[in-house]
Amino acid sequence: MIRHIVMFELLEEAEGRSRRENRELAREKAEALREKVPSLKAYQVVTNAPEADQTNYDIALVCDFEDMDGLNAYQSHSDHKAFGAFITKVRKSRACIDYEMENI
């Protein structure tokens, strides 16, 4: 299994919306991928807790795939590319890691 974790720090304002508004819109758009990308085996969309350090990243996607081919299919999926086009316009930074998980 491959786990793909990607985190985004959002701009204070972008595309005419506040950071909070873009975080919510990003969460909605990311959640929609769950039903559209067949290679996703497990999927979580999480946002930084209001009580947490506000210098943390704003939103993270935690995605599991059977193998690297599944991750590559996700990366090239048209709905993922549309999400990527959106998030690129509203993000300040991005961090990502892909790693092989032990079978549980």
Secondary structure as UniProt FT lines:
FT   STRAND          2..10
FT   STRAND          13..14
FT   TURN            15..16
FT   STRAND          17..18
FT   HELIX           19..33
FT   TURN            34..36
FT   TURN            38..39
FT   STRAND          40..47
FT   TURN            50..51
FT   TURN            54..55
FT   STRAND          59..65
FT   HELIX           68..76
FT   HELIX           78..90
FT   STRAND          91..100
//
